[in-house]
């Protein structure tokens, strides 16, 4: 068997959460957003697609994507080039909203079922960008909270950056923590450029 079997078509057809999603406020069907290829060198380890991404079938197809691309220092064409950037979230489908209209967390069964195989498919990754607490918990064994993980960028293994979610909901966090855009973002952009230009 090939060491990195191509799981993308099987993943795209996944329906293990169909009943779970049907019971949410949005009552939607599974739509795994699969956006990675074996040649990628930059990994975006994110949380889960939002409703706009679910509808567009394109990751970060919203204002949070604009902010993330700005942090990374890449244009839209580069960001969506699967041969350069792999976007592998903790759940590949939009989890839906609860009764109050809040985002539901990524179902753990998705990561248990698909994550290791998806990461095995991208062996050339040289830079990992972890977005949000769920991805940080998975990739950082000493994770305590988002602020500590983002601030501790110097202490992470080489080639790892932790970022707050680029959602508008985190604008308050960004104002409270100006060091992020002053110190972390410039170093992140340099690391991204080195990996993608090499």
Residue frames as a rotation matrix with the C-alpha (Angstrom) as fourth column:
UNK 1
0.575 0.818 0.000 0.00
0.818 -0.575 0.000 0.00
0.000 0.000 -1.000 0.00
UNK 2
0.007 -0.531 0.848 1.20
0.417 -0.769 -0.485 3.53
0.909 0.356 0.216 -0.76
UNK 3
-0.616 -0.310 -0.724 2.40
0.773 -0.059 -0.632 5.26
0.154 -0.949 0.276 2.45
UNK 4
-0.782 0.367 -0.503 0.22
-0.093 -0.868 -0.488 8.32
-0.616 -0.335 0.713 1.77
UNK 5
-0.545 0.613 0.572 -3.03
0.832 0.477 0.283 7.06
-0.099 0.630 -0.770 0.21
UNK 6
-0.929 0.252 0.270 -5.16
-0.137 -0.913 0.383 9.73
0.343 0.319 0.883 -1.42
UNK 7
-0.662 0.686 -0.301 -8.20
0.696 0.414 -0.587 10.04
-0.278 -0.598 -0.751 0.84
UNK 8
-0.917 0.211 -0.338 -9.64
-0.210 -0.977 -0.039 13.17
-0.339 0.035 0.940 -0.74
UNK 9
-0.566 0.755 -0.332 -12.51
-0.433 0.071 0.899 11.60
0.702 0.652 0.287 -2.71
UNK 10
-0.284 0.420 -0.862 -13.49
0.666 0.733 0.138 9.38
0.690 -0.535 -0.488 0.23
UNK 11
-0.738 -0.052 -0.673 -13.35
0.586 -0.545 -0.600 12.37
-0.336 -0.837 0.432 2.57
UNK 12
-0.899 0.411 -0.148 -15.47
-0.433 -0.789 0.436 14.47
0.063 0.456 0.888 0.18
UNK 13
-0.291 0.813 -0.505 -18.12
-0.220 0.456 0.862 11.73
0.931 0.362 0.046 0.30
UNK 14
-0.889 -0.128 -0.440 -18.11
0.357 0.409 -0.840 11.46
0.287 -0.904 -0.318 4.13
UNK 15
-0.142 0.913 0.382 -21.58
-0.303 -0.407 0.862 11.55
0.942 0.006 0.334 5.72
UNK 16
-0.496 -0.101 -0.862 -20.85
0.607 0.670 -0.428 10.33
0.621 -0.735 -0.271 9.26
UNK 17
-0.896 0.131 -0.424 -22.34
0.275 -0.586 -0.762 13.50
-0.348 -0.799 0.489 10.78
UNK 18
-0.730 0.634 0.256 -25.52
0.123 -0.246 0.961 13.59
0.673 0.733 0.102 8.67
UNK 19
0.173 0.844 -0.508 -27.86
0.759 0.214 0.615 12.94
0.628 -0.492 -0.603 11.60
UNK 20
-0.222 -0.359 -0.907 -25.97
0.885 -0.465 -0.033 15.35
-0.410 -0.810 0.420 13.86
UNK 21
-0.975 -0.207 -0.075 -26.21
0.152 -0.880 0.450 18.17
-0.159 0.427 0.890 11.30
UNK 22
-0.469 0.874 0.129 -29.87
0.320 0.032 0.947 17.47
0.823 0.485 -0.295 10.51
UNK 23
0.259 0.569 -0.780 -30.62
0.919 0.104 0.381 18.05
0.298 -0.815 -0.496 14.21
UNK 24
-0.682 -0.545 -0.488 -28.95
0.666 -0.738 -0.108 21.50
-0.301 -0.399 0.866 14.32
UNK 25
0.003 0.674 -0.739 -30.72
0.135 -0.732 -0.668 24.81
-0.991 -0.098 -0.093 13.92
UNK 26
-0.331 -0.222 -0.917 -29.46
-0.784 -0.476 0.399 25.01
-0.525 0.851 -0.017 10.33
UNK 27
0.415 0.545 0.729 -30.61
-0.148 0.831 -0.537 21.43
-0.898 0.115 0.425 9.53
UNK 28
0.366 -0.376 -0.851 -27.94
-0.920 -0.285 -0.270 21.22
-0.141 0.882 -0.450 6.83
UNK 29
0.995 -0.093 -0.020 -26.33
0.083 0.958 -0.274 18.31
0.045 0.271 0.961 5.04
UNK 30
0.349 -0.936 -0.036 -22.65
0.323 0.084 0.943 17.38
-0.880 -0.341 0.331 5.30
UNK 31
0.963 -0.192 0.188 -20.38
0.128 -0.288 -0.949 19.14
0.236 0.938 -0.253 2.82
UNK 32
0.476 -0.851 -0.222 -16.72
0.600 0.129 0.790 18.38
-0.643 -0.509 0.572 3.56
UNK 33
0.944 -0.271 -0.186 -14.54
-0.329 -0.762 -0.558 21.23
0.009 0.588 -0.808 2.30
UNK 34
0.625 -0.718 0.304 -11.41
0.563 0.686 0.462 19.43
-0.540 -0.117 0.833 1.12
UNK 35
0.960 -0.270 0.071 -8.52
-0.176 -0.782 -0.598 21.76
0.217 0.562 -0.798 0.28
UNK 36
0.328 -0.914 0.238 -5.09
-0.612 -0.015 0.790 20.14
-0.719 -0.405 -0.565 0.28
UNK 37
0.900 -0.179 -0.398 -2.62
-0.254 0.527 -0.811 18.42
0.355 0.831 0.429 -2.03
UNK 38
0.784 -0.570 -0.244 0.55
0.617 0.678 0.399 16.38
-0.063 -0.464 0.884 -1.38
UNK 39
0.031 -0.857 0.515 2.92
0.768 -0.309 -0.560 19.12
0.639 0.413 0.649 -2.62
UNK 40
0.749 0.373 0.547 1.80
0.055 -0.859 0.510 21.75
0.660 -0.352 -0.664 -0.06
UNK 41
-0.305 -0.926 -0.225 4.46
0.505 0.043 -0.862 23.31
0.807 -0.376 0.455 2.17
UNK 42
-0.865 0.107 0.489 2.27
-0.415 -0.700 -0.581 25.52
0.281 -0.706 0.650 4.39
UNK 43
-0.503 0.712 -0.490 -0.38
0.689 0.673 0.270 23.99
0.522 -0.202 -0.829 6.64
UNK 44
-0.559 0.495 0.665 -3.33
-0.664 -0.747 -0.001 26.01
0.497 -0.443 0.747 7.91
UNK 45
-0.697 0.341 -0.631 -4.69
0.550 0.819 -0.165 23.93
0.460 -0.462 -0.758 10.80
UNK 46
-0.695 0.508 0.509 -8.02
-0.509 -0.848 0.151 25.59
0.508 -0.154 0.847 11.46
UNK 47
-0.685 0.473 0.554 -11.24
-0.515 0.223 -0.828 24.87
-0.515 -0.853 0.091 13.34
UNK 48
-0.387 0.624 0.679 -14.18
0.695 0.681 -0.230 24.15
-0.606 0.383 -0.697 11.02
UNK 49
-0.777 0.135 0.615 -15.91
0.463 -0.540 0.703 25.80
0.427 0.831 0.357 8.06
UNK 50
-0.704 0.623 -0.341 -18.48
-0.106 -0.567 -0.817 28.50
-0.702 -0.539 0.465 8.76
UNK 51
0.240 0.917 0.318 -21.79
0.319 0.235 -0.918 28.85
-0.917 0.322 -0.236 6.94
UNK 52
0.621 -0.020 -0.784 -20.37
-0.623 -0.620 -0.477 30.98
-0.477 0.784 -0.397 4.10
UNK 53
-0.507 -0.849 -0.146 -17.58
-0.812 0.414 0.411 28.47
-0.289 0.327 -0.900 3.52
UNK 54
-0.484 0.445 0.754 -20.15
0.164 0.892 -0.421 25.65
-0.860 -0.080 -0.504 3.57
UNK 55
0.585 0.805 -0.096 -22.18
0.113 -0.198 -0.974 27.44
-0.803 0.559 -0.207 0.90
UNK 56
0.598 -0.413 -0.687 -19.18
-0.773 -0.523 -0.359 28.46
-0.211 0.746 -0.632 -1.25
UNK 57
0.956 -0.271 0.116 -17.30
0.277 0.960 -0.039 25.17
-0.101 0.070 0.992 -0.78
UNK 58
0.258 -0.888 0.381 -14.13
0.318 -0.294 -0.901 27.28
0.912 0.354 0.206 -0.38
UNK 59
0.216 -0.184 -0.959 -12.23
0.972 0.130 0.194 27.68
0.089 -0.974 0.207 2.93
UNK 60
-0.344 -0.342 -0.874 -11.98
0.619 -0.783 0.063 31.12
-0.706 -0.520 0.481 4.53
UNK 61
-0.579 0.256 0.774 -14.30
0.686 -0.362 0.632 32.57
0.442 0.897 0.034 1.90
UNK 62
0.654 0.743 -0.141 -15.30
0.681 -0.498 0.536 35.44
0.328 -0.447 -0.832 4.18
UNK 63
0.739 -0.357 0.571 -13.87
-0.360 -0.926 -0.113 38.45
0.570 -0.122 -0.813 6.00
UNK 64
0.736 -0.521 0.433 -11.92
-0.314 0.303 0.900 36.23
-0.600 -0.798 0.059 8.37
UNK 65
0.552 -0.531 0.643 -10.12
0.774 0.613 -0.158 34.88
-0.310 0.585 0.749 5.29
UNK 66
0.664 -0.297 0.686 -9.17
0.244 -0.781 -0.575 38.41
0.707 0.549 -0.446 4.25
UNK 67
0.740 -0.380 0.555 -7.70
-0.669 -0.495 0.554 39.07
0.064 -0.782 -0.620 7.69
UNK 68
0.678 -0.494 0.544 -5.86
0.114 0.802 0.587 35.74
-0.726 -0.336 0.600 7.71
UNK 69
0.586 -0.465 0.663 -4.33
0.793 0.163 -0.587 36.37
0.165 0.870 0.465 4.27
UNK 70
0.699 -0.326 0.637 -3.19
-0.248 -0.945 -0.213 39.78
0.671 -0.009 -0.741 5.49
UNK 71
0.731 -0.433 0.527 -1.53
-0.535 0.116 0.837 38.21
-0.423 -0.894 -0.147 8.54
UNK 72
0.559 -0.490 0.668 0.20
0.488 0.847 0.213 35.64
-0.670 0.207 0.713 6.32
UNK 73
-0.060 -0.552 -0.832 1.24
-0.433 -0.736 0.520 38.26
-0.899 0.392 -0.195 3.75
UNK 74
-0.824 -0.171 0.540 -0.16
0.346 0.603 0.719 36.29
-0.448 0.779 -0.438 0.81
UNK 75
-0.623 0.646 -0.442 -2.61
-0.777 -0.573 0.259 37.13
-0.086 0.505 0.859 -1.94
UNK 76
0.297 0.880 0.370 -5.78
-0.770 0.450 -0.453 35.19
-0.565 -0.150 0.812 -2.72
UNK 77
0.635 -0.069 -0.769 -4.23
-0.627 0.535 -0.566 33.24
0.451 0.842 0.296 -5.60
UNK 78
-0.453 -0.878 -0.155 -1.35
-0.536 0.407 -0.740 32.00
0.713 -0.252 -0.655 -3.44
UNK 79
-0.524 0.300 0.797 -3.61
-0.789 0.181 -0.587 31.17
-0.320 -0.937 0.142 -0.49
UNK 80
0.467 0.845 0.258 -5.90
-0.633 0.524 -0.570 29.02
-0.618 0.103 0.780 -2.64
UNK 81
0.202 -0.499 -0.843 -3.08
-0.808 0.402 -0.431 27.25
0.554 0.768 -0.322 -4.49
UNK 82
0.924 0.275 0.265 -3.34
-0.380 0.732 0.566 23.73
-0.038 -0.624 0.781 -3.09
UNK 83
0.612 -0.761 -0.213 0.18
0.482 0.573 -0.662 22.92
0.626 0.303 0.718 -4.28
UNK 84
-0.384 -0.747 0.543 1.43
-0.028 -0.578 -0.815 25.53
0.923 -0.329 0.201 -1.79
UNK 85
-0.671 0.234 0.704 -1.14
-0.731 -0.372 -0.572 25.76
0.127 -0.898 0.421 1.02
UNK 86
-0.557 0.516 -0.651 -3.01
0.362 0.856 0.369 22.90
0.748 -0.030 -0.663 2.70
UNK 87
-0.470 0.500 0.727 -6.07
-0.805 -0.581 -0.121 23.89
0.362 -0.642 0.676 4.72
UNK 88
-0.382 0.241 -0.892 -6.87
0.233 0.959 0.160 21.02
0.894 -0.147 -0.423 7.08
UNK 89
-0.144 0.410 0.901 -9.40
-0.783 -0.604 0.150 21.95
0.606 -0.683 0.408 9.78
UNK 90
-0.848 -0.101 0.520 -10.33
-0.470 0.595 -0.652 19.97
-0.244 -0.797 -0.552 12.89
UNK 91
-0.112 0.811 0.575 -13.67
0.376 0.570 -0.731 19.27
-0.920 0.134 -0.369 11.19
UNK 92
-0.888 -0.345 0.305 -14.14
0.376 -0.159 0.913 19.42
-0.267 0.925 0.271 7.43
UNK 93
-0.253 0.880 0.401 -17.86
0.733 -0.095 0.673 20.30
0.631 0.465 -0.621 7.54
UNK 94
-0.519 0.274 0.810 -19.77
-0.474 -0.881 -0.005 23.28
0.712 -0.386 0.587 8.91
UNK 95
-0.940 0.090 -0.328 -20.93
0.299 0.681 -0.669 22.05
0.163 -0.727 -0.667 12.36
UNK 96
-0.044 0.979 0.200 -24.06
0.621 -0.130 0.773 24.25
0.783 0.158 -0.602 12.37
UNK 97
-0.568 -0.014 0.823 -25.59
-0.467 -0.817 -0.337 26.56
0.677 -0.576 0.458 14.95
UNK 98
-0.854 0.341 -0.393 -27.18
0.520 0.563 -0.642 25.75
0.003 -0.753 -0.658 18.28
UNK 99
0.053 0.998 0.018 -30.68
0.993 -0.055 0.100 26.89
0.101 0.013 -0.995 19.30
UNK 100
0.455 0.063 -0.888 -29.32
0.438 -0.885 0.162 30.34
-0.775 -0.462 -0.430 20.23
UNK 101
0.994 -0.054 0.094 -27.57
0.065 -0.396 -0.916 30.79
0.087 0.917 -0.390 16.88
UNK 102
0.412 -0.906 0.098 -24.05
-0.765 -0.286 0.577 30.23
-0.495 -0.312 -0.811 18.20
UNK 103
0.097 -0.484 -0.870 -21.44
-0.802 0.479 -0.356 28.18
0.589 0.732 -0.342 16.33
UNK 104
0.965 0.135 0.226 -21.32
-0.237 0.820 0.521 24.55
-0.115 -0.556 0.823 17.39
UNK 105
0.117 -0.985 0.129 -17.84
-0.699 0.011 0.715 23.09
-0.706 -0.174 -0.687 18.05
UNK 106
-0.152 -0.233 -0.960 -16.20
-0.896 0.442 0.035 20.80
0.417 0.866 -0.276 15.49
UNK 107
0.858 0.489 0.154 -17.44
-0.509 0.776 0.372 17.23
0.062 -0.398 0.915 16.07
UNK 108
0.088 -0.906 0.414 -14.49
-0.793 0.188 0.579 15.23
-0.603 -0.380 -0.702 17.51
UNK 109
0.438 0.122 0.891 -15.41
0.199 0.953 -0.228 12.22
-0.877 0.277 0.393 15.35
UNK 110
0.995 -0.086 -0.046 -14.21
-0.068 -0.280 -0.958 14.11
0.070 0.956 -0.285 12.28
UNK 111
0.297 -0.949 0.108 -10.66
-0.942 -0.310 -0.131 14.55
0.158 -0.063 -0.985 13.57
UNK 112
-0.001 -0.267 0.964 -10.61
-0.537 0.813 0.225 10.97
-0.843 -0.518 -0.144 14.88
UNK 113
0.645 0.385 0.660 -11.70
0.265 0.698 -0.666 9.64
-0.717 0.604 0.348 11.50
UNK 114
0.872 -0.092 0.480 -9.77
0.467 -0.136 -0.874 11.82
0.145 0.987 -0.076 9.06
UNK 115
0.897 -0.436 -0.076 -7.10
-0.414 -0.887 0.204 14.06
-0.156 -0.152 -0.976 10.57
UNK 116
0.169 -0.900 0.402 -4.12
-0.228 0.361 0.904 11.70
-0.959 -0.245 -0.144 10.79
UNK 117
0.123 -0.080 0.989 -4.69
0.808 0.587 -0.052 10.43
-0.577 0.805 0.137 7.25
UNK 118
0.917 0.230 0.326 -5.08
0.379 -0.756 -0.533 13.97
0.123 0.612 -0.781 5.89
UNK 119
0.701 -0.711 -0.053 -1.85
-0.577 -0.609 0.545 15.10
-0.420 -0.351 -0.837 7.57
UNK 120
0.071 -0.669 0.740 -0.07
0.196 0.737 0.647 12.01
-0.978 0.099 0.183 6.23
UNK 121
0.541 0.244 0.805 -1.04
0.804 0.129 -0.580 13.17
-0.246 0.961 -0.126 2.74
UNK 122
0.901 -0.224 0.372 0.99
-0.046 -0.901 -0.431 16.39
0.432 0.371 -0.822 3.07
UNK 123
0.671 -0.656 -0.345 4.52
0.732 0.513 0.448 15.16
-0.117 -0.553 0.825 3.93
UNK 124
-0.164 -0.805 0.570 6.29
0.836 -0.420 -0.353 18.26
0.523 0.419 0.742 2.59
UNK 125
0.810 0.523 0.264 4.78
0.294 -0.752 0.590 20.69
0.507 -0.401 -0.763 5.13
UNK 126
-0.264 -0.960 -0.096 7.45
0.707 -0.125 -0.696 23.00
0.656 -0.252 0.712 6.52
UNK 127
-0.946 0.034 0.322 5.34
-0.213 -0.814 -0.540 25.60
0.244 -0.579 0.778 8.32
UNK 128
-0.371 0.844 -0.388 2.29
0.811 0.497 0.308 24.93
0.453 -0.200 -0.869 10.49
UNK 129
-0.826 0.238 0.510 -0.13
-0.350 -0.927 -0.135 27.74
0.441 -0.290 0.849 11.31
UNK 130
-0.641 0.575 -0.509 -2.53
0.734 0.653 -0.187 26.73
0.225 -0.494 -0.840 14.10
UNK 131
-0.707 0.465 0.533 -5.75
-0.309 -0.881 0.358 28.72
0.636 0.088 0.767 14.26
UNK 132
0.231 0.884 0.407 -7.93
-0.745 -0.108 0.658 28.61
0.626 -0.456 0.633 17.36
UNK 133
-0.037 -0.245 0.969 -8.04
-0.966 0.259 0.029 26.48
-0.258 -0.934 -0.246 20.49
UNK 134
0.814 0.407 0.415 -9.17
-0.331 0.911 -0.246 23.19
-0.478 0.063 0.876 18.92
UNK 135
0.799 -0.580 -0.158 -6.21
0.027 0.298 -0.954 23.08
0.601 0.758 0.254 16.52
UNK 136
0.031 -0.820 0.571 -3.81
-0.779 -0.378 -0.501 24.22
0.627 -0.429 -0.650 19.24
UNK 137
0.345 0.160 0.925 -4.96
-0.819 0.532 0.214 21.47
-0.458 -0.831 0.315 21.62
UNK 138
0.985 0.076 0.152 -4.34
0.009 0.870 -0.494 18.88
-0.170 0.488 0.856 18.90
UNK 139
0.665 -0.735 0.133 -0.91
0.271 0.072 -0.960 20.13
0.695 0.675 0.247 17.82
UNK 140
-0.169 -0.734 0.658 0.58
-0.503 -0.510 -0.698 21.61
0.848 -0.448 -0.283 21.01
UNK 141
-0.067 0.159 -0.985 0.96
0.515 0.851 0.103 19.10
0.855 -0.500 -0.139 23.86
UNK 142
-0.654 -0.240 -0.717 1.46
0.755 -0.269 -0.599 21.85
-0.049 -0.933 0.357 26.48
UNK 143
-0.508 0.512 0.693 -1.51
0.181 -0.723 0.667 23.97
0.842 0.464 0.274 25.35
UNK 144
-0.743 0.305 -0.596 -3.19
0.608 -0.065 -0.791 25.97
-0.280 -0.950 -0.137 28.13
UNK 145
0.350 0.869 -0.349 -5.03
0.460 -0.484 -0.744 28.82
-0.816 0.100 -0.569 26.40
UNK 146
0.674 -0.008 0.739 -5.03
0.731 -0.141 -0.668 30.72
0.109 0.990 -0.089 23.12
UNK 147
0.927 -0.313 0.207 -3.30
-0.313 -0.949 -0.035 33.87
0.207 -0.032 -0.978 24.39
UNK 148
0.428 -0.805 0.411 -0.46
-0.443 0.209 0.872 31.92
-0.788 -0.555 -0.267 25.96
UNK 149
0.312 -0.285 0.906 -0.04
0.646 0.763 0.018 29.79
-0.697 0.580 0.422 22.82
UNK 150
0.815 0.014 0.580 0.05
0.492 -0.545 -0.679 32.83
0.306 0.839 -0.451 20.52
UNK 151
0.833 -0.493 0.252 2.44
-0.551 -0.784 0.286 34.74
0.057 -0.376 -0.925 22.81
UNK 152
0.392 -0.690 0.609 4.71
-0.329 0.513 0.793 31.70
-0.859 -0.512 -0.026 23.18
UNK 153
0.969 0.075 -0.235 5.62
-0.246 0.239 -0.939 31.52
-0.014 0.968 0.250 19.49
UNK 154
0.167 -0.982 -0.084 9.33
-0.903 -0.118 -0.414 31.48
0.397 0.145 -0.906 20.32
UNK 155
-0.358 -0.301 0.884 8.85
-0.792 0.599 -0.117 28.34
-0.494 -0.742 -0.453 22.46
UNK 156
0.722 0.670 0.174 7.01
-0.453 0.647 -0.614 26.25
-0.524 0.364 0.770 19.87
UNK 157
0.157 -0.648 0.745 8.81
0.566 0.678 0.470 23.68
-0.809 0.348 0.473 17.77
UNK 158
-0.720 -0.468 -0.512 10.47
-0.136 -0.628 0.766 25.20
-0.680 0.621 0.389 14.67
UNK 159
-0.943 0.325 -0.064 7.99
-0.045 0.064 0.997 25.98
0.328 0.943 -0.046 11.94
UNK 160
-0.228 0.906 -0.357 4.93
0.914 0.326 0.242 26.40
0.336 -0.271 -0.902 14.19
UNK 161
-0.940 0.098 0.326 2.88
-0.181 -0.955 -0.236 29.56
0.288 -0.281 0.916 14.77
UNK 162
-0.413 0.860 -0.298 -0.32
0.904 0.348 -0.249 29.76
-0.111 -0.372 -0.921 16.82
UNK 163
-0.911 0.152 0.383 -2.83
0.002 -0.929 0.371 32.43
0.412 0.338 0.846 15.81
UNK 164
-0.552 0.834 -0.020 -6.10
-0.121 -0.104 -0.987 33.69
-0.825 -0.542 0.158 17.26
UNK 165
-0.085 0.580 0.810 -9.04
0.909 0.378 -0.175 33.05
-0.408 0.722 -0.559 14.97
UNK 166
-0.927 -0.360 0.108 -9.16
0.370 -0.822 0.432 35.87
-0.067 0.440 0.895 12.39
UNK 167
-0.077 0.988 0.137 -12.92
0.927 0.020 0.374 36.29
0.366 0.156 -0.917 12.93
UNK 168
-0.186 0.140 0.973 -14.34
-0.041 -0.990 0.134 39.77
0.982 -0.015 0.190 13.55
UNK 169
0.821 0.541 -0.185 -15.34
0.122 0.150 0.981 38.41
0.558 -0.828 0.057 16.97
UNK 170
0.413 -0.752 -0.514 -11.67
0.907 0.287 0.309 38.58
-0.085 -0.594 0.800 17.97
UNK 171
0.235 -0.303 0.924 -11.24
0.368 -0.851 -0.373 42.29
0.900 0.428 -0.088 17.16
UNK 172
0.858 0.127 0.498 -11.41
-0.387 -0.477 0.789 43.01
0.338 -0.869 -0.360 20.91
UNK 173
0.781 -0.622 0.065 -8.63
0.454 0.635 0.625 40.48
-0.430 -0.459 0.778 21.58
UNK 174
0.208 -0.725 0.656 -6.46
0.900 -0.120 -0.418 42.13
0.382 0.678 0.628 18.91
UNK 175
0.439 0.009 0.898 -6.96
-0.080 -0.996 0.049 45.56
0.895 -0.094 -0.437 20.51
UNK 176
0.942 -0.039 0.333 -6.07
-0.333 0.020 0.943 44.17
-0.043 -0.999 0.006 23.94
UNK 177
0.474 -0.777 0.415 -2.98
0.343 0.597 0.725 42.42
-0.811 -0.201 0.550 22.61
UNK 178
0.872 -0.080 -0.483 -1.26
-0.421 -0.626 -0.657 44.83
-0.249 0.776 -0.579 20.19
UNK 179
-0.102 -0.969 0.225 1.98
-0.677 0.233 0.699 42.83
-0.729 -0.081 -0.679 20.48
UNK 180
0.204 0.210 0.956 0.43
0.362 0.891 -0.273 40.22
-0.910 0.402 0.106 18.18
UNK 181
0.887 0.188 0.421 0.34
0.456 -0.222 -0.862 42.46
-0.069 0.957 -0.283 15.12
UNK 182
0.764 -0.645 -0.031 3.55
-0.644 -0.764 0.031 44.26
-0.044 -0.003 -0.999 16.13
UNK 183
-0.126 -0.895 0.428 5.72
-0.853 0.318 0.414 41.22
-0.506 -0.313 -0.803 16.90
UNK 184
-0.158 0.091 0.983 4.16
0.037 0.996 -0.086 37.98
-0.987 0.023 -0.160 15.71
UNK 185
0.791 0.597 0.136 2.67
0.146 0.032 -0.989 38.98
-0.595 0.802 -0.062 12.34
UNK 186
0.558 -0.620 -0.552 5.95
-0.827 -0.469 -0.310 40.32
-0.067 0.629 -0.774 10.84
UNK 187
-0.482 -0.770 0.418 7.79
-0.731 0.616 0.293 37.12
-0.483 -0.164 -0.860 11.84
UNK 188
0.083 0.617 0.782 4.94
0.156 0.767 -0.622 34.99
-0.984 0.174 -0.033 10.51
UNK 189
0.893 0.276 -0.356 5.03
-0.260 -0.331 -0.907 36.80
-0.368 0.902 -0.224 7.15
UNK 190
0.063 -0.954 -0.293 8.79
-0.992 -0.092 0.085 36.26
-0.108 0.285 -0.952 6.92
UNK 191
-0.529 -0.238 0.814 8.41
-0.343 0.938 0.051 32.54
-0.776 -0.253 -0.578 7.67
UNK 192
0.475 0.781 0.406 5.59
0.169 0.373 -0.913 32.16
-0.864 0.502 0.045 5.12
UNK 193
0.755 -0.229 -0.614 7.62
-0.635 -0.487 -0.599 33.93
-0.162 0.843 -0.514 2.43
UNK 194
-0.298 -0.948 0.115 10.67
-0.902 0.319 0.292 31.73
-0.313 -0.017 -0.949 3.07
UNK 195
-0.381 0.212 0.900 8.62
-0.026 0.971 -0.239 28.53
-0.924 -0.115 -0.364 2.82
UNK 196
0.602 0.755 0.261 6.60
0.259 0.125 -0.958 29.49
-0.755 0.644 -0.121 -0.25
UNK 197
0.746 -0.355 -0.563 9.44
-0.644 -0.600 -0.475 31.14
-0.170 0.717 -0.676 -2.18
UNK 198
-0.072 -0.863 0.500 11.93
-0.589 0.441 0.677 28.34
-0.805 -0.245 -0.540 -1.62
